[in-house]
């Protein structure tokens, strides 16, 4: 619920009620504690907005662990690559990398592990049905609350039409 603080600000609070018992075990009063959860609510709202942006993006946005296991897979990734999130999450990222290109990302992986972002680069990825898709990829490290790199965020933009126009 929301309450008005002494300074007039609206604050989100969590109210905890606890019975206080007398020596003979009867409830004699109630303790009421208000916990200010304004910052937590603000962070939750920011995470929700960010999640909505990712889910509604036209670009495929995925995250993968440092050992290359897919952690998240948005709706655009489903459309682009043909795998549902349920099918992709938990599998190695190799499911969308053509066999001839498996080694091309080693240097980029090392940069992510060092905490560096990888600027856009163009390459080819593989759809579930075997189609090759021209994509522009950018990668960024994902850090935990201690600042350690724990995963990578990867954005794929389909550039097939641009490539056709260039040819």
N, C-alpha and C positions, 0 to 999 in steps of 0.2 A: 504494500500500500504506500501511499505518499503522505508525507507530513510536511508542515511548514517549520523550518528551523528558526531559531531565535533571530537570525539575521534576515529572515524573510524568504530565504531560498526554499524551493521545493526539493525535498530529498526523498529518495526511495528507501523504505525501511522494511526490515523483516522483524515482525513482532513475535517474541517468544513469551509465552505465559507458563509459569511454573507454580504449582501449589506449594505453600509453606505449611508444614504440619506442626501441630503442637506436640508436646512430649507424650500425650496420650494417643497420638496418631490421627487426630482430627485436623481437617484443613482449617487453618486459622486465618490465612490471608493468601494473596496471590502476588507473585513477583512478576512484574512486567518489564521486559527489556526490549529496547528498540535498537536494532543494528542498522547502521547506515550502509546501504548496499548500492548507493548511487553510482560509484565507480564501476562496480561489477555489472550493473544494468547497462551502463554506457558501453562497456566493453562487449557485452553480449549483443547489444544492438549493432555495434560496429561489425562484429563477426557475422551477424545475420545479413547485413547489407552487403558485405564482401562476398558471402556465399551466394547471394542472389545475383550479384554481378557475374561471378564465375559460371553459375548455372545458366544464365541467360546470354552468355557471350556467343558470338558466332565463331570464335576461335576455339579449337580444341585445347582444353587446359587440363593437364594431368599433374600428379605428383608421383614421384618414385623415391623409394628408399635408396640409401647409398649402395646397397647391393642389387639395385636395379629392379626391385619388385614394385609393381604399380600399386599405389596407395589410394589415389582418387582418380576419377575419370568423369568428366562432365558430359552433359547431353550432346554438346557439339562434337566431342570425341566419339560418342556413339554414332552420330551421323557420318562423320568423316571416315572412321575406320571400320565401322560395321559391327564392332564388338559392343555388347551391352556393358554397363559398369559392372554388373554381377559377373560377367564372363571375364572381364579384363583385370579387375582388382585381385591382387594376389599372385598374378602371373608376372613373368619377367617382361620387361619392356621390349625384348627381342621379338615379340609377336608382331610388332609393327615395323620392324627393321628388315629390309631385304637382306638375304644372306650375303650378297656382294658388298654390303655396307656395314657389316657388323663391327668392323674395326675402326670406322671413321670417327667415332665419338670418344675414343680413349683420352685424347688430350682435353676434350671438353669436360669429361667426367673428373679428371684431375683438377681442373680449375674450380669446379663446383665443390669438390672435397676441400679445397683450400679456402673456400668462402668467396670466390669470385663469381660474378655473373658472366654469362656467355652472350655476347651480342648476336643479333640476328645472323643466321647463315641459311643458305638455301640447300636443300637436299631432297631426297626421295624417301617416302615411307610407303608401307604396305598395308592395304586394306584387307579385311578378313576374306574377301572374295578373290584375292590375288592381284587386284588392281594396284598399279603404282601411282602414287599421288605426289605431285610436286608440292613441297611445303617450305615455308620459311619458319625457322625455329629460333626461339630465344629461351634461355635457361637461367634460373636464379636459384641460389641456395636457400633452403628453408632452415631456420635456426630454432633451437629450443630456447627456453627461458634463461638458460645460462650462456647463450650466444654460440653454442656449438652447432656445427652444420650436421643436420640429421637426415636431410632429404633434399630433393630438387623439385622445383616447379618448372614445368615445361609448357610453353605455349606454341601451338602449331597453327599456322595460317595457310590455308590452301591457296597456292599460287598457280594452279594448273592453267587457268585462263590467261594469266599474265605470261606464262611461258609459251603458250600457244601463240599469243599475239606477237611475242618477240621472234618466234620462228617464222 
